[in-house]
Amino acid sequence: MIRVFLYLFSVGVFFFLWYSGDLGVGHDHGIGDLIAAFEEDNRGGEHNEVLEKLRALQKYFENAGRDEYGWNRTKPGETVTADRVFLGNIYGLFTHPVPFWQQKKDEKKGGWGYSGMEHLNAYDVVSEQA
């Protein structure tokens, strides 16, 4: 288990350096190259567990939480910004981008009709959601 953790930690450091450009490559190369390198070195199956984890991580990275109607509404390659992250659809609140909710920060608290929420305003509710 520690061995797998160390591999994944190393992968995290690798991606930090990769995406920051410190390795001289760009983020557009993807995790596929790393998986290919582990596969090439996996003659005895010693990297099977790491490969399984990397493939799962790759699927997560490919989607990165993106959904046309979800929280992250960016398209692949587009930078995630507050105006493209949507919160709401909770306790009767409609879905809006983060800056909309930030403007509600100083609104009056209470008036929800939900027990235990008298001390909250809309900003507080979506902040707890996030």
C-alpha positions in Angstrom: 0.0 0.0 0.0 2.8 2.4 0.8 4.5 1.5 -2.5 1.3 2.5 -4.4 1.0 5.7 -2.4 4.6 6.6 -3.3 4.0 5.9 -6.9 0.9 8.1 -6.9 2.6 10.8 -5.0 5.4 10.8 -7.6 2.8 11.0 -10.3 1.3 14.0 -8.5 4.6 15.7 -8.4 5.2 14.8 -12.0 1.9 16.4 -13.1 2.6 19.5 -11.1 5.9 19.9 -12.9 4.4 18.8 -16.2 1.5 21.2 -16.1 3.7 24.1 -14.8 6.0 23.6 -17.8 9.0 22.8 -15.7 9.6 19.5 -17.6 9.6 21.3 -20.9 6.4 19.7 -22.0 2.8 20.9 -22.1 -0.4 19.8 -20.5 -1.7 18.7 -23.9 0.4 15.6 -23.9 -2.0 13.9 -21.4 -1.5 11.1 -18.9 -1.5 8.5 -21.7 2.3 8.9 -22.2 2.9 8.2 -18.5 0.6 5.1 -18.7 2.5 3.9 -21.8 5.8 4.3 -19.9 4.5 2.2 -17.0 3.1 -0.4 -19.4 6.4 -0.7 -21.2 8.2 -1.3 -17.9 5.5 -3.7 -16.6 7.0 -6.9 -17.8 6.4 -8.9 -14.6 3.1 -7.2 -13.7 4.7 -5.2 -10.8 3.0 -2.0 -12.0 -0.5 -3.5 -12.5 -2.0 -1.7 -9.4 -0.4 1.6 -10.4 -1.6 1.2 -14.0 -5.1 0.6 -12.7 -5.0 3.7 -10.6 -3.5 5.8 -13.4 -6.2 4.7 -15.9 -8.9 5.6 -13.4 -7.2 9.0 -12.9 -7.0 9.5 -16.6 -10.7 9.0 -17.0 -11.3 11.6 -14.2 -8.9 14.0 -15.9 -10.5 13.6 -19.3 -13.9 14.7 -18.0 -12.6 16.9 -15.1 -16.1 17.2 -13.8 -17.3 18.9 -17.0 -21.0 18.8 -17.9 -23.1 21.1 -19.9 -25.5 21.5 -17.1 -23.3 20.5 -14.1 -21.1 22.5 -11.8 -18.1 22.8 -14.1 -19.4 24.1 -17.5 -16.1 24.6 -19.2 -15.1 22.8 -22.4 -11.9 20.8 -22.6 -8.9 23.1 -22.8 -10.9 26.0 -21.4 -9.7 27.4 -18.0 -12.0 26.8 -15.1 -13.1 30.2 -13.8 -15.7 31.3 -11.3 -18.1 32.4 -14.0 -18.1 28.9 -15.5 -18.7 27.1 -12.1 -22.4 26.9 -11.2 -23.9 26.4 -7.8 -27.5 26.2 -6.6 -30.3 23.8 -7.3 -30.6 23.3 -3.5 -33.4 24.4 -1.1 -35.3 26.0 -4.0 -32.4 28.1 -5.2 -31.8 28.2 -8.9 -28.4 27.4 -10.4 -26.1 30.4 -11.0 -22.4 31.1 -11.5 -20.2 31.7 -8.4 -20.1 35.5 -8.9 -23.9 35.7 -8.7 -23.8 34.0 -5.3 -20.9 36.2 -4.1 -23.1 39.2 -4.6 -25.6 37.7 -2.2 -23.1 37.5 0.7 -24.5 40.5 2.6 -28.2 39.8 2.1 -30.6 39.4 5.1 -30.4 36.0 6.8 -33.4 33.7 7.3 -36.8 33.5 5.7 -36.2 30.1 4.3 -39.0 28.1 5.9 -36.6 25.3 6.6 -35.9 24.5 10.3 -32.4 25.3 11.4 -31.7 27.6 8.5 -32.8 30.9 10.1 -29.1 32.0 10.4 -28.4 31.5 6.7 -28.8 33.6 3.6 -28.5 32.3 0.0 -24.8 32.8 -0.1 -24.4 30.8 3.1 -26.5 27.9 1.7 -24.5 27.6 -1.6 -21.2 28.1 0.3 -22.1 25.0 2.4 -23.0 23.2 -0.8 -19.6 23.9 -2.3 
